[in-house]
Amino acid sequence: MILDSEQTAARTWFESLRDRICAEFVAIEREAGSDADFDYIAWDRTDPSGEPGGGGVRGVMKGRVFEKVGVNVSTVGGTLEGDFAKSINGAADDPAFFATGISLVAHMANPHVPAVHMNCRFLVTTKRWFGGGADLNPPLPVAADTEDFHATLKAACDAHAPGDYPRFSKWAEDYFYIPHRQVHRGVGGIFFDHLEGDFAANFAFTQDVGRAFLDTYPRIVRRRMNDAFDDADIAAMHAWRGRYAEFNLVYDRGTLFGLKTGGNIDAILMSLPPVATWE
């Protein structure tokens, strides 16, 4: 694929954010006396047209603190197929698309350390826009952690004209909801999509969302990773993980986009927890 300057800038930023996040997570493992590291696997995509369609790198680490964490970056393009194209902003009349982004999910060994999801992306159809966000998913919520996470994301929003914390926080609350269970997946965060128009302003905001995540989440992990837990806490975490898996397989738009565009199956489904229960 030949990328223009905006596409190249977005891809380069997402890859650099991946590198910084992974380095911080490995540092946490070292602090816990673990030698765990990320296993990186590159993958390529073939477009339905038969032409090369980009690809990405799936990074996974299984350690003492991070029971399973996946950090994926991808840059893909080509043609969206059939009715799916009609569901994508700006692709109804012209199914050509480009997408680059980072997606992260961490499931933790200690049930007092919240799981987390974060993604940032830049898409191009007949329109160009940024989307993304981050949300905290504690099996055993702690108010101080929830407040820290939200306050850091709010500060990132408040520093930018495109940032609208009340709307993006409500968007996350509404999106990360499991209708058939009538429960939320976690304690929220922010979710935004279709930020069009001023590329520089929207890109700067998206970058600060990534930086805010890198600021707040490792701090929360270090705060909780040595907390004592028992078998009842583990059981509660495994049951909660079942709800997380249900959401990602039934409702999550990112999962659907990856499957519909021929993405790497292991990268798409790395969001699923390593162990979950349904009682």
Backbone hydrogen bonds, N-H to C=O, Kabsch-Sander energy under -0.5 kcal/mol:
donor,donor_aa,acceptor,acceptor_aa,energy
3,L,1,M,-0.6
8,T,4,D,-2.5
9,A,5,S,-2.2
10,A,6,E,-2.3
11,R,7,Q,-2.4
12,T,8,T,-2.6
13,W,9,A,-2.1
14,F,10,A,-2.5
15,E,11,R,-2.2
16,S,12,T,-2.0
17,L,13,W,-2.6
18,R,14,F,-2.2
19,D,15,E,-1.9
20,R,16,S,-1.9
21,I,17,L,-2.6
22,C,18,R,-2.7
23,A,19,D,-2.0
24,E,20,R,-1.9
25,F,21,I,-2.4
26,V,22,C,-2.4
27,A,23,A,-2.0
28,I,24,E,-1.8
29,E,25,F,-1.8
30,R,26,V,-2.3
31,E,27,A,-2.0
32,A,28,I,-1.2
33,G,30,R,-1.8
34,S,29,E,-2.7
39,D,60,V,-2.9
40,Y,38,F,-0.6
41,I,58,R,-2.5
43,W,56,G,-2.8
45,R,54,G,-3.5
47,D,45,R,-0.5
47,D,51,E,-2.9
50,G,47,D,-2.7
53,G,45,R,-3.4
55,G,75,T,-2.2
56,G,43,W,-2.3
57,V,73,V,-2.4
58,R,41,I,-3.0
59,G,57,V,-0.6
59,G,71,V,-1.4
60,V,39,D,-1.9
61,M,69,V,-2.4
63,G,66,F,-3.8
67,E,65,V,-1.0
67,E,107,H,-0.6
68,K,107,H,-2.3
69,V,61,M,-2.3
70,G,105,V,-2.7
71,V,59,G,-2.9
72,N,103,S,-3.2
73,V,57,V,-1.9
74,S,101,G,-2.0
75,T,55,G,-3.2
76,V,99,A,-2.9
77,G,53,G,-1.4
78,G,97,F,-2.2
80,L,95,P,-2.9
84,F,81,E,-0.9
85,A,81,E,-0.8
85,A,82,G,-1.0
86,K,82,G,-0.5
86,K,83,D,-0.7
87,S,83,D,-0.6
87,S,84,F,-1.3
88,I,85,A,-1.3
91,A,88,I,-2.4
97,F,78,G,-2.0
98,F,124,V,-1.8
99,A,76,V,-2.9
100,T,122,F,-2.1
101,G,74,S,-2.1
102,I,120,C,-2.4
103,S,72,N,-2.5
104,L,118,M,-2.9
105,V,70,G,-2.0
106,A,116,V,-2.3
107,H,68,K,-3.1
109,A,65,V,-2.5
110,N,65,V,-0.5
113,V,110,N,-2.2
115,A,137,N,-1.7
116,V,106,A,-1.6
117,H,135,D,-2.0
118,M,104,L,-2.2
119,N,133,G,-2.4
120,C,102,I,-1.9
121,R,131,G,-2.4
122,F,100,T,-2.7
123,L,129,W,-2.8
124,V,98,F,-2.8
125,T,127,K,-3.4
126,T,90,G,-1.1
129,W,123,L,-2.4
130,F,195,L,-1.5
131,G,121,R,-1.9
132,G,192,F,-2.8
133,G,119,N,-2.3
134,A,190,I,-1.4
135,D,117,H,-2.4
136,L,188,G,-2.5
137,N,115,A,-3.0
140,L,111,P,-0.7
145,D,142,V,-0.6
146,T,142,V,-2.1
147,E,143,A,-2.7
148,D,144,A,-2.1
149,F,145,D,-2.5
150,H,146,T,-2.4
151,A,147,E,-2.6
152,T,148,D,-2.1
153,L,149,F,-1.9
154,K,150,H,-2.6
155,A,151,A,-2.1
156,A,152,T,-1.6
157,C,153,L,-2.2
158,D,154,K,-3.0
159,A,155,A,-1.0
160,H,157,C,-1.8
163,G,160,H,-0.7
168,F,164,D,-3.1
169,S,165,Y,-3.0
170,K,166,P,-1.9
171,W,167,R,-2.2
172,A,168,F,-2.0
173,E,169,S,-2.2
174,D,170,K,-2.5
175,Y,171,W,-2.8
176,F,172,A,-2.7
177,Y,175,Y,-2.0
178,I,183,V,-3.2
181,R,178,I,-1.3
182,Q,178,I,-2.2
183,V,178,I,-1.2
185,R,176,F,-2.5
186,G,176,F,-0.5
187,V,136,L,-2.3
188,G,136,L,-0.5
190,I,134,A,-2.2
191,F,168,F,-1.3
192,F,132,G,-2.7
195,L,130,F,-2.4
196,E,194,H,-1.2
198,D,196,E,-0.8
199,F,197,G,-1.1
202,N,198,D,-2.5
203,F,199,F,-2.9
204,A,200,A,-2.3
205,F,201,A,-2.0
206,T,202,N,-2.3
207,Q,203,F,-2.6
208,D,204,A,-1.8
209,V,205,F,-1.8
210,G,206,T,-1.8
211,R,207,Q,-2.3
212,A,208,D,-2.5
213,F,209,V,-2.1
214,L,210,G,-2.0
215,D,211,R,-1.5
216,T,212,A,-2.7
217,Y,213,F,-2.2
219,R,215,D,-0.6
220,I,216,T,-1.9
221,V,217,Y,-2.5
222,R,218,P,-2.5
223,R,219,R,-1.5
224,R,220,I,-1.3
224,R,221,V,-0.7
225,M,221,V,-2.3
227,D,224,R,-2.1
234,I,230,D,-1.9
235,A,231,D,-2.5
236,A,232,A,-2.1
237,M,233,D,-2.1
238,H,234,I,-2.6
239,A,235,A,-2.1
240,W,236,A,-2.3
241,R,237,M,-2.4
242,G,238,H,-1.1
243,R,239,A,-1.0
243,R,240,W,-0.5
244,Y,240,W,-1.7
245,A,241,R,-2.6
246,E,242,G,-2.1
247,F,243,R,-2.2
248,N,244,Y,-2.2
249,L,245,A,-2.1
250,V,246,E,-1.9
251,Y,247,F,-2.7
252,D,247,F,-1.6
256,L,252,D,-1.5
257,F,253,R,-2.8
258,G,254,G,-2.4
259,L,255,T,-2.2
260,K,256,L,-2.8
261,T,257,F,-1.6
262,G,259,L,-1.1
263,G,258,G,-2.9
268,I,264,N,-2.5
269,L,265,I,-2.5
270,M,267,A,-0.7
271,S,268,I,-0.6
272,L,269,L,-1.7
277,T,238,H,-2.0
